[in-house]
Amino acid sequence: MTTNQKLKDWVKEAAQICQPDSVHWCDGSEEENRMLLQKCVTSGQFVPLKKRANS
């Protein structure tokens, strides 16, 4: 997450207005990438290609 209080306040205000199910702070890690890709596969948004690894 961030230590920038203005950014945190802005995100909180936007979340109150938009009322999302959740808020995710991106950190750019490989673990986060794998988790987001898996969520897309599980939901059916992505279909893994068998002939190309990591596609």
CHARMM internal coordinates of N, CA and C (Angstrom, degrees):
IC EDIT
DIST 1 N 1 CA 1.4376
DIST 1 CA 1 C 1.5175
ANGL 1 N 1 CA 1 C 109.21
DIST 1 C 2 N 1.2946
ANGL 1 CA 1 C 2 N 117.93
DIHE 1 N 1 CA 1 C 2 N -171.60
DIST 2 N 2 CA 1.4588
ANGL 1 C 2 N 2 CA 122.60
DIHE 1 CA 1 C 2 N 2 CA -176.93
DIST 2 CA 2 C 1.5260
ANGL 2 N 2 CA 2 C 111.50
DIHE 1 C 2 N 2 CA 2 C -117.41
DIST 2 C 3 N 1.2972
ANGL 2 CA 2 C 3 N 114.79
DIHE 2 N 2 CA 2 C 3 N 159.36
DIST 3 N 3 CA 1.4673
ANGL 2 C 3 N 3 CA 120.13
DIHE 2 CA 2 C 3 N 3 CA 174.06
DIST 3 CA 3 C 1.5229
ANGL 3 N 3 CA 3 C 110.78
DIHE 2 C 3 N 3 CA 3 C -101.05
DIST 3 C 4 N 1.3361
ANGL 3 CA 3 C 4 N 117.57
DIHE 3 N 3 CA 3 C 4 N -1.65
DIST 4 N 4 CA 1.4610
ANGL 3 C 4 N 4 CA 123.03
DIHE 3 CA 3 C 4 N 4 CA -179.36
DIST 4 CA 4 C 1.5260
ANGL 4 N 4 CA 4 C 109.19
DIHE 3 C 4 N 4 CA 4 C -73.01
DIST 4 C 5 N 1.3195
ANGL 4 CA 4 C 5 N 116.18
DIHE 4 N 4 CA 4 C 5 N 105.28
DIST 5 N 5 CA 1.4669
ANGL 4 C 5 N 5 CA 120.97
DIHE 4 CA 4 C 5 N 5 CA -174.74
DIST 5 CA 5 C 1.5229
ANGL 5 N 5 CA 5 C 112.36
DIHE 4 C 5 N 5 CA 5 C -65.54
DIST 5 C 6 N 1.3334
ANGL 5 CA 5 C 6 N 117.95
DIHE 5 N 5 CA 5 C 6 N -36.64
DIST 6 N 6 CA 1.4656
ANGL 5 C 6 N 6 CA 120.06
DIHE 5 CA 5 C 6 N 6 CA 178.91
DIST 6 CA 6 C 1.5231
ANGL 6 N 6 CA 6 C 110.41
DIHE 5 C 6 N 6 CA 6 C -62.85
DIST 6 C 7 N 1.3222
ANGL 6 CA 6 C 7 N 117.04
DIHE 6 N 6 CA 6 C 7 N -40.76
DIST 7 N 7 CA 1.4628
ANGL 6 C 7 N 7 CA 121.04
DIHE 6 CA 6 C 7 N 7 CA 178.00
DIST 7 CA 7 C 1.5203
ANGL 7 N 7 CA 7 C 110.87
DIHE 6 C 7 N 7 CA 7 C -65.94
DIST 7 C 8 N 1.3176
ANGL 7 CA 7 C 8 N 116.79
DIHE 7 N 7 CA 7 C 8 N -44.35
DIST 8 N 8 CA 1.4640
ANGL 7 C 8 N 8 CA 120.46
DIHE 7 CA 7 C 8 N 8 CA 178.60
DIST 8 CA 8 C 1.5251
ANGL 8 N 8 CA 8 C 111.33
DIHE 7 C 8 N 8 CA 8 C -60.33
DIST 8 C 9 N 1.3390
ANGL 8 CA 8 C 9 N 116.52
DIHE 8 N 8 CA 8 C 9 N -41.63
DIST 9 N 9 CA 1.4668
ANGL 8 C 9 N 9 CA 120.74
DIHE 8 CA 8 C 9 N 9 CA 178.59
DIST 9 CA 9 C 1.5288
ANGL 9 N 9 CA 9 C 110.98
DIHE 8 C 9 N 9 CA 9 C -64.88
DIST 9 C 10 N 1.3401
ANGL 9 CA 9 C 10 N 116.71
DIHE 9 N 9 CA 9 C 10 N -41.17
DIST 10 N 10 CA 1.4615
ANGL 9 C 10 N 10 CA 121.34
DIHE 9 CA 9 C 10 N 10 CA 179.88
DIST 10 CA 10 C 1.5294
ANGL 10 N 10 CA 10 C 110.66
DIHE 9 C 10 N 10 CA 10 C -63.77
DIST 10 C 11 N 1.3292
ANGL 10 CA 10 C 11 N 117.05
DIHE 10 N 10 CA 10 C 11 N -43.69
DIST 11 N 11 CA 1.4690
ANGL 10 C 11 N 11 CA 120.74
DIHE 10 CA 10 C 11 N 11 CA 178.95
DIST 11 CA 11 C 1.5284
ANGL 11 N 11 CA 11 C 110.01
DIHE 10 C 11 N 11 CA 11 C -63.96
DIST 11 C 12 N 1.3082
ANGL 11 CA 11 C 12 N 117.02
DIHE 11 N 11 CA 11 C 12 N -42.04
DIST 12 N 12 CA 1.4675
ANGL 11 C 12 N 12 CA 120.43
DIHE 11 CA 11 C 12 N 12 CA 178.91
DIST 12 CA 12 C 1.5253
ANGL 12 N 12 CA 12 C 110.75
DIHE 11 C 12 N 12 CA 12 C -61.82
DIST 12 C 13 N 1.3391
ANGL 12 CA 12 C 13 N 116.94
DIHE 12 N 12 CA 12 C 13 N -43.92
DIST 13 N 13 CA 1.4589
ANGL 12 C 13 N 13 CA 121.04
DIHE 12 CA 12 C 13 N 13 CA 179.13
DIST 13 CA 13 C 1.5359
ANGL 13 N 13 CA 13 C 110.92
DIHE 12 C 13 N 13 CA 13 C -64.25
DIST 13 C 14 N 1.3255
ANGL 13 CA 13 C 14 N 116.67
DIHE 13 N 13 CA 13 C 14 N -44.19
DIST 14 N 14 CA 1.4671
ANGL 13 C 14 N 14 CA 120.50
DIHE 13 CA 13 C 14 N 14 CA 179.12
DIST 14 CA 14 C 1.5263
ANGL 14 N 14 CA 14 C 110.76
DIHE 13 C 14 N 14 CA 14 C -62.95
DIST 14 C 15 N 1.3249
ANGL 14 CA 14 C 15 N 117.28
DIHE 14 N 14 CA 14 C 15 N -39.03
DIST 15 N 15 CA 1.4645
ANGL 14 C 15 N 15 CA 121.35
DIHE 14 CA 14 C 15 N 15 CA 179.05
DIST 15 CA 15 C 1.5312
ANGL 15 N 15 CA 15 C 110.77
DIHE 14 C 15 N 15 CA 15 C -66.09
DIST 15 C 16 N 1.3252
ANGL 15 CA 15 C 16 N 117.09
DIHE 15 N 15 CA 15 C 16 N -36.65
DIST 16 N 16 CA 1.4671
ANGL 15 C 16 N 16 CA 119.64
DIHE 15 CA 15 C 16 N 16 CA 178.26
DIST 16 CA 16 C 1.5302
ANGL 16 N 16 CA 16 C 110.80
DIHE 15 C 16 N 16 CA 16 C -66.61
DIST 16 C 17 N 1.3312
ANGL 16 CA 16 C 17 N 116.58
DIHE 16 N 16 CA 16 C 17 N -37.12
DIST 17 N 17 CA 1.4588
ANGL 16 C 17 N 17 CA 120.86
DIHE 16 CA 16 C 17 N 17 CA -179.97
DIST 17 CA 17 C 1.5297
ANGL 17 N 17 CA 17 C 110.90
DIHE 16 C 17 N 17 CA 17 C -73.68
DIST 17 C 18 N 1.3386
ANGL 17 CA 17 C 18 N 116.58
DIHE 17 N 17 CA 17 C 18 N -47.02
DIST 18 N 18 CA 1.4760
ANGL 17 C 18 N 18 CA 121.48
DIHE 17 CA 17 C 18 N 18 CA -173.78
DIST 18 CA 18 C 1.5260
ANGL 18 N 18 CA 18 C 113.38
DIHE 17 C 18 N 18 CA 18 C -84.66
DIST 18 C 19 N 1.3149
ANGL 18 CA 18 C 19 N 117.55
DIHE 18 N 18 CA 18 C 19 N -22.63
DIST 19 N 19 CA 1.4558
ANGL 18 C 19 N 19 CA 124.46
DIHE 18 CA 18 C 19 N 19 CA 179.83
DIST 19 CA 19 C 1.5384
ANGL 19 N 19 CA 19 C 113.36
DIHE 18 C 19 N 19 CA 19 C 51.74
DIST 19 C 20 N 1.3346
ANGL 19 CA 19 C 20 N 117.43
DIHE 19 N 19 CA 19 C 20 N 56.52
DIST 20 N 20 CA 1.4680
ANGL 19 C 20 N 20 CA 119.32
DIHE 19 CA 19 C 20 N 20 CA 177.79
DIST 20 CA 20 C 1.5283
ANGL 20 N 20 CA 20 C 110.67
DIHE 19 C 20 N 20 CA 20 C -71.04
DIST 20 C 21 N 1.3317
ANGL 20 CA 20 C 21 N 116.16
DIHE 20 N 20 CA 20 C 21 N 161.52
DIST 21 N 21 CA 1.4702
ANGL 20 C 21 N 21 CA 120.39
DIHE 20 CA 20 C 21 N 21 CA 175.44
DIST 21 CA 21 C 1.5187
ANGL 21 N 21 CA 21 C 110.86
DIHE 20 C 21 N 21 CA 21 C -65.20
DIST 21 C 22 N 1.3308
ANGL 21 CA 21 C 22 N 115.98
DIHE 21 N 21 CA 21 C 22 N -33.70
DIST 22 N 22 CA 1.4588
ANGL 21 C 22 N 22 CA 120.40
DIHE 21 CA 21 C 22 N 22 CA 178.85
DIST 22 CA 22 C 1.5249
ANGL 22 N 22 CA 22 C 109.04
DIHE 21 C 22 N 22 CA 22 C -159.45
DIST 22 C 23 N 1.3223
ANGL 22 CA 22 C 23 N 115.30
DIHE 22 N 22 CA 22 C 23 N 165.38
DIST 23 N 23 CA 1.4607
ANGL 22 C 23 N 23 CA 122.64
DIHE 22 CA 22 C 23 N 23 CA 176.04
DIST 23 CA 23 C 1.5197
ANGL 23 N 23 CA 23 C 106.72
DIHE 22 C 23 N 23 CA 23 C -122.48
DIST 23 C 24 N 1.3372
ANGL 23 CA 23 C 24 N 116.30
DIHE 23 N 23 CA 23 C 24 N 130.46
DIST 24 N 24 CA 1.4655
ANGL 23 C 24 N 24 CA 120.93
DIHE 23 CA 23 C 24 N 24 CA -179.65
DIST 24 CA 24 C 1.5196
ANGL 24 N 24 CA 24 C 108.81
DIHE 23 C 24 N 24 CA 24 C -117.79
DIST 24 C 25 N 1.3297
ANGL 24 CA 24 C 25 N 116.13
DIHE 24 N 24 CA 24 C 25 N 124.52
DIST 25 N 25 CA 1.4551
ANGL 24 C 25 N 25 CA 121.66
DIHE 24 CA 24 C 25 N 25 CA 175.88
DIST 25 CA 25 C 1.5264
ANGL 25 N 25 CA 25 C 107.65
DIHE 24 C 25 N 25 CA 25 C -91.35
DIST 25 C 26 N 1.3159
ANGL 25 CA 25 C 26 N 117.24
DIHE 25 N 25 CA 25 C 26 N 115.56
DIST 26 N 26 CA 1.4732
ANGL 25 C 26 N 26 CA 121.35
DIHE 25 CA 25 C 26 N 26 CA -179.65
DIST 26 CA 26 C 1.5267
ANGL 26 N 26 CA 26 C 110.08
DIHE 25 C 26 N 26 CA 26 C -73.98
DIST 26 C 27 N 1.3423
ANGL 26 CA 26 C 27 N 115.13
DIHE 26 N 26 CA 26 C 27 N 135.93
DIST 27 N 27 CA 1.4583
ANGL 26 C 27 N 27 CA 119.72
DIHE 26 CA 26 C 27 N 27 CA 176.65
DIST 27 CA 27 C 1.5292
ANGL 27 N 27 CA 27 C 111.97
DIHE 26 C 27 N 27 CA 27 C -116.48
DIST 27 C 28 N 1.3306
ANGL 27 CA 27 C 28 N 117.22
DIHE 27 N 27 CA 27 C 28 N -7.31
DIST 28 N 28 CA 1.4581
ANGL 27 C 28 N 28 CA 121.10
DIHE 27 CA 27 C 28 N 28 CA 176.04
DIST 28 CA 28 C 1.5142
ANGL 28 N 28 CA 28 C 114.95
DIHE 27 C 28 N 28 CA 28 C 76.62
DIST 28 C 29 N 1.3069
ANGL 28 CA 28 C 29 N 118.04
DIHE 28 N 28 CA 28 C 29 N 11.47
DIST 29 N 29 CA 1.4623
ANGL 28 C 29 N 29 CA 120.80
DIHE 28 CA 28 C 29 N 29 CA -177.20
DIST 29 CA 29 C 1.5345
ANGL 29 N 29 CA 29 C 111.10
DIHE 28 C 29 N 29 CA 29 C -78.62
DIST 29 C 30 N 1.3119
ANGL 29 CA 29 C 30 N 116.48
DIHE 29 N 29 CA 29 C 30 N 160.04
DIST 30 N 30 CA 1.4634
ANGL 29 C 30 N 30 CA 121.76
DIHE 29 CA 29 C 30 N 30 CA 175.29
DIST 30 CA 30 C 1.5232
ANGL 30 N 30 CA 30 C 110.66
DIHE 29 C 30 N 30 CA 30 C -63.04
DIST 30 C 31 N 1.3238
ANGL 30 CA 30 C 31 N 116.20
DIHE 30 N 30 CA 30 C 31 N -37.86
DIST 31 N 31 CA 1.4694
ANGL 30 C 31 N 31 CA 120.77
DIHE 30 CA 30 C 31 N 31 CA 178.27
DIST 31 CA 31 C 1.5291
ANGL 31 N 31 CA 31 C 110.41
DIHE 30 C 31 N 31 CA 31 C -60.80
DIST 31 C 32 N 1.3148
ANGL 31 CA 31 C 32 N 116.54
DIHE 31 N 31 CA 31 C 32 N -44.05
DIST 32 N 32 CA 1.4531
ANGL 31 C 32 N 32 CA 120.75
DIHE 31 CA 31 C 32 N 32 CA 178.17
DIST 32 CA 32 C 1.5319
ANGL 32 N 32 CA 32 C 110.32
DIHE 31 C 32 N 32 CA 32 C -63.63
DIST 32 C 33 N 1.3174
ANGL 32 CA 32 C 33 N 117.45
DIHE 32 N 32 CA 32 C 33 N -42.82
DIST 33 N 33 CA 1.4563
ANGL 32 C 33 N 33 CA 121.96
DIHE 32 CA 32 C 33 N 33 CA 178.25
DIST 33 CA 33 C 1.5258
ANGL 33 N 33 CA 33 C 111.04
DIHE 32 C 33 N 33 CA 33 C -58.21
DIST 33 C 34 N 1.3193
ANGL 33 CA 33 C 34 N 116.78
DIHE 33 N 33 CA 33 C 34 N -48.20
DIST 34 N 34 CA 1.4694
ANGL 33 C 34 N 34 CA 120.77
DIHE 33 CA 33 C 34 N 34 CA 179.19
DIST 34 CA 34 C 1.5287
ANGL 34 N 34 CA 34 C 111.10
DIHE 33 C 34 N 34 CA 34 C -61.39
DIST 34 C 35 N 1.3340
ANGL 34 CA 34 C 35 N 117.02
DIHE 34 N 34 CA 34 C 35 N -41.56
DIST 35 N 35 CA 1.4562
ANGL 34 C 35 N 35 CA 121.13
DIHE 34 CA 34 C 35 N 35 CA -179.38
DIST 35 CA 35 C 1.5288
ANGL 35 N 35 CA 35 C 111.06
DIHE 34 C 35 N 35 CA 35 C -64.12
DIST 35 C 36 N 1.3357
ANGL 35 CA 35 C 36 N 117.26
DIHE 35 N 35 CA 35 C 36 N -45.17
DIST 36 N 36 CA 1.4568
ANGL 35 C 36 N 36 CA 120.75
DIHE 35 CA 35 C 36 N 36 CA -179.28
DIST 36 CA 36 C 1.5298
ANGL 36 N 36 CA 36 C 111.36
DIHE 35 C 36 N 36 CA 36 C -67.13
DIST 36 C 37 N 1.3369
ANGL 36 CA 36 C 37 N 117.18
DIHE 36 N 36 CA 36 C 37 N -40.24
DIST 37 N 37 CA 1.4637
ANGL 36 C 37 N 37 CA 120.14
DIHE 36 CA 36 C 37 N 37 CA 177.22
DIST 37 CA 37 C 1.5262
ANGL 37 N 37 CA 37 C 110.86
DIHE 36 C 37 N 37 CA 37 C -63.34
DIST 37 C 38 N 1.3285
ANGL 37 CA 37 C 38 N 117.13
DIHE 37 N 37 CA 37 C 38 N -41.57
DIST 38 N 38 CA 1.4623
ANGL 37 C 38 N 38 CA 120.98
DIHE 37 CA 37 C 38 N 38 CA 179.13
DIST 38 CA 38 C 1.5272
ANGL 38 N 38 CA 38 C 111.07
DIHE 37 C 38 N 38 CA 38 C -64.00
DIST 38 C 39 N 1.3350
ANGL 38 CA 38 C 39 N 117.03
DIHE 38 N 38 CA 38 C 39 N -39.54
DIST 39 N 39 CA 1.4628
ANGL 38 C 39 N 39 CA 119.96
DIHE 38 CA 38 C 39 N 39 CA 176.88
DIST 39 CA 39 C 1.5314
ANGL 39 N 39 CA 39 C 110.92
DIHE 38 C 39 N 39 CA 39 C -61.29
DIST 39 C 40 N 1.3232
ANGL 39 CA 39 C 40 N 116.47
DIHE 39 N 39 CA 39 C 40 N -39.52
DIST 40 N 40 CA 1.4689
ANGL 39 C 40 N 40 CA 120.35
DIHE 39 CA 39 C 40 N 40 CA 179.20
DIST 40 CA 40 C 1.5175
ANGL 40 N 40 CA 40 C 111.17
DIHE 39 C 40 N 40 CA 40 C -67.58
DIST 40 C 41 N 1.3267
ANGL 40 CA 40 C 41 N 117.98
DIHE 40 N 40 CA 40 C 41 N -38.97
DIST 41 N 41 CA 1.4624
ANGL 40 C 41 N 41 CA 121.43
DIHE 40 CA 40 C 41 N 41 CA 177.73
DIST 41 CA 41 C 1.5225
ANGL 41 N 41 CA 41 C 109.89
DIHE 40 C 41 N 41 CA 41 C -66.81
DIST 41 C 42 N 1.3281
ANGL 41 CA 41 C 42 N 116.18
DIHE 41 N 41 CA 41 C 42 N -45.68
DIST 42 N 42 CA 1.4641
ANGL 41 C 42 N 42 CA 121.04
DIHE 41 CA 41 C 42 N 42 CA -178.70
DIST 42 CA 42 C 1.5300
ANGL 42 N 42 CA 42 C 111.63
DIHE 41 C 42 N 42 CA 42 C -61.65
DIST 42 C 43 N 1.3273
ANGL 42 CA 42 C 43 N 116.75
DIHE 42 N 42 CA 42 C 43 N -38.10
DIST 43 N 43 CA 1.4668
ANGL 42 C 43 N 43 CA 120.53
DIHE 42 CA 42 C 43 N 43 CA -178.21
DIST 43 CA 43 C 1.5270
ANGL 43 N 43 CA 43 C 112.53
DIHE 42 C 43 N 43 CA 43 C -79.77
DIST 43 C 44 N 1.3398
ANGL 43 CA 43 C 44 N 116.73
DIHE 43 N 43 CA 43 C 44 N -11.85
DIST 44 N 44 CA 1.4559
ANGL 43 C 44 N 44 CA 120.18
DIHE 43 CA 43 C 44 N 44 CA -179.60
DIST 44 CA 44 C 1.5183
ANGL 44 N 44 CA 44 C 113.87
DIHE 43 C 44 N 44 CA 44 C 91.70
DIST 44 C 45 N 1.3217
ANGL 44 CA 44 C 45 N 118.03
DIHE 44 N 44 CA 44 C 45 N 1.50
DIST 45 N 45 CA 1.4610
ANGL 44 C 45 N 45 CA 120.82
DIHE 44 CA 44 C 45 N 45 CA 177.91
DIST 45 CA 45 C 1.5237
ANGL 45 N 45 CA 45 C 111.37
DIHE 44 C 45 N 45 CA 45 C -71.06
DIST 45 C 46 N 1.3211
ANGL 45 CA 45 C 46 N 117.38
DIHE 45 N 45 CA 45 C 46 N -33.97
DIST 46 N 46 CA 1.4634
ANGL 45 C 46 N 46 CA 123.07
DIHE 45 CA 45 C 46 N 46 CA 177.72
DIST 46 CA 46 C 1.5196
ANGL 46 N 46 CA 46 C 108.56
DIHE 45 C 46 N 46 CA 46 C -115.64
DIST 46 C 47 N 1.3183
ANGL 46 CA 46 C 47 N 115.37
DIHE 46 N 46 CA 46 C 47 N 146.41
DIST 47 N 47 CA 1.4628
ANGL 46 C 47 N 47 CA 121.38
DIHE 46 CA 46 C 47 N 47 CA 173.96
DIST 47 CA 47 C 1.5237
ANGL 47 N 47 CA 47 C 106.34
DIHE 46 C 47 N 47 CA 47 C -123.24
DIST 47 C 48 N 1.3389
ANGL 47 CA 47 C 48 N 118.03
DIHE 47 N 47 CA 47 C 48 N 118.05
DIST 48 N 48 CA 1.4659
ANGL 47 C 48 N 48 CA 119.52
DIHE 47 CA 47 C 48 N 48 CA -179.63
DIST 48 CA 48 C 1.5293
ANGL 48 N 48 CA 48 C 110.53
DIHE 47 C 48 N 48 CA 48 C -65.72
DIST 48 C 49 N 1.3246
ANGL 48 CA 48 C 49 N 115.71
DIHE 48 N 48 CA 48 C 49 N 139.66
DIST 49 N 49 CA 1.4539
ANGL 48 C 49 N 49 CA 121.20
DIHE 48 CA 48 C 49 N 49 CA 178.15
DIST 49 CA 49 C 1.5228
ANGL 49 N 49 CA 49 C 108.94
DIHE 48 C 49 N 49 CA 49 C -91.12
DIST 49 C 50 N 1.3216
ANGL 49 CA 49 C 50 N 117.52
DIHE 49 N 49 CA 49 C 50 N 126.14
DIST 50 N 50 CA 1.4610
ANGL 49 C 50 N 50 CA 121.23
DIHE 49 CA 49 C 50 N 50 CA -175.41
DIST 50 CA 50 C 1.5185
ANGL 50 N 50 CA 50 C 113.28
DIHE 49 C 50 N 50 CA 50 C -72.10
DIST 50 C 51 N 1.3274
ANGL 50 CA 50 C 51 N 118.42
DIHE 50 N 50 CA 50 C 51 N -30.41
DIST 51 N 51 CA 1.4638
ANGL 50 C 51 N 51 CA 121.05
DIHE 50 CA 50 C 51 N 51 CA -176.59
DIST 51 CA 51 C 1.5077
ANGL 51 N 51 CA 51 C 113.19
DIHE 50 C 51 N 51 CA 51 C -84.65
DIST 51 C 52 N 1.3229
ANGL 51 CA 51 C 52 N 118.85
DIHE 51 N 51 CA 51 C 52 N -10.27
DIST 52 N 52 CA 1.4578
ANGL 51 C 52 N 52 CA 122.42
DIHE 51 CA 51 C 52 N 52 CA -179.02
DIST 52 CA 52 C 1.5307
ANGL 52 N 52 CA 52 C 109.11
DIHE 51 C 52 N 52 CA 52 C -129.39
DIST 52 C 53 N 1.3131
ANGL 52 CA 52 C 53 N 116.46
DIHE 52 N 52 CA 52 C 53 N 113.85
DIST 53 N 53 CA 1.4685
ANGL 52 C 53 N 53 CA 120.56
DIHE 52 CA 52 C 53 N 53 CA 179.77
DIST 53 CA 53 C 1.5264
ANGL 53 N 53 CA 53 C 109.90
DIHE 52 C 53 N 53 CA 53 C -61.47
DIST 53 C 54 N 1.3169
ANGL 53 CA 53 C 54 N 116.94
DIHE 53 N 53 CA 53 C 54 N 141.99
DIST 54 N 54 CA 1.4644
ANGL 53 C 54 N 54 CA 124.45
DIHE 53 CA 53 C 54 N 54 CA 178.45
DIST 54 CA 54 C 1.5160
ANGL 54 N 54 CA 54 C 113.25
DIHE 53 C 54 N 54 CA 54 C 61.20
DIST 54 C 55 N 1.3037
ANGL 54 CA 54 C 55 N 118.48
DIHE 54 N 54 CA 54 C 55 N 25.33
DIST 55 N 55 CA 1.4759
ANGL 54 C 55 N 55 CA 121.70
DIHE 54 CA 54 C 55 N 55 CA 177.79
DIST 55 CA 55 C 1.5189
ANGL 55 N 55 CA 55 C 109.64
DIHE 54 C 55 N 55 CA 55 C -108.80
END
COOR INIT
IC SEED 1 N 1 CA 1 C
IC BUILD
